[in-house]
Amino acid sequence: AQSVTQPDIHITVSEGASLELRCNYSYGATPYLFWYVQSPGQGLQLLLKYFSGDTLVQGIKGFEAEFKRSQSSFNLRKPSVHWSDAAEYFCAVGGGKLIFGQGTELSVKP
Amino acid sequence: EPEVTQTPSHQVTQMGQEVILRCVPISNHLYFYWYRQILGQKVEFLVSFYNNEISEKSEIFDDQFSVERPDGSNFTLKIRSTKLEDSAMYFCASSWHQDGILTDTQYFGPGTRLTVL
């Protein structure tokens, strides 16, 4: 069955620290992978996507993600977190219909 | 930058009532979607719509749900007889899908929070 797992429900990091949000997927075909961010009261904004090619993809707001087929993972990273990055982050897989993970809520300490 | 809009932002209704959630997708997009997120749960796919017909639907999308593109700009989700468990945030999304390749980015609206009492 197709699924996405985000193992961390809630993560807290200090401002300026590095960040990695985990995402594992199960998908029968070549996965199309996405990371979305949702700020309170807002819709889902696309951070980045992977369709093919270079397994390290760059996104907006200084985020990047690496596709590792052998580990079925697509982890999101940022070298230095800003207070404005506090939000909920969703990993998704699919072509057409998107299958979402549970989401990881990120809190940023001053 | 073009964006998907949704109205209303919050809808409160009584159980058994009909509701219509409205969405205006990005103007040149061809594929339209509805998703929902029950509080504390995952965002779930409901239905996709292309060329004036449903292209895919989930198990959640039963006979009480329907979608329509009544004109060239709106895309609606109707719930005929709401249940308590329909309380959720409903997101509309749209995408372009050049050449029918289902990999184009889906752009999401801000959502409509539906509360069924």
Interface residues (C-beta under 8 A of the other chain):
Chain A: Y32 F34 Y36 G41 Q42 G43 L44 Q45 L46 K49 F51 F90 A92 G95 G96 K97 L98 I99 F100 G101 Q102 G103
Chain B: V4 Y31 Y33 Y35 Q41 K42 V43 E44 F45 S48 S55 E56 S58 F91 A93 L102 T103 T105 Q106 Y107 F108 G109 P110 G111
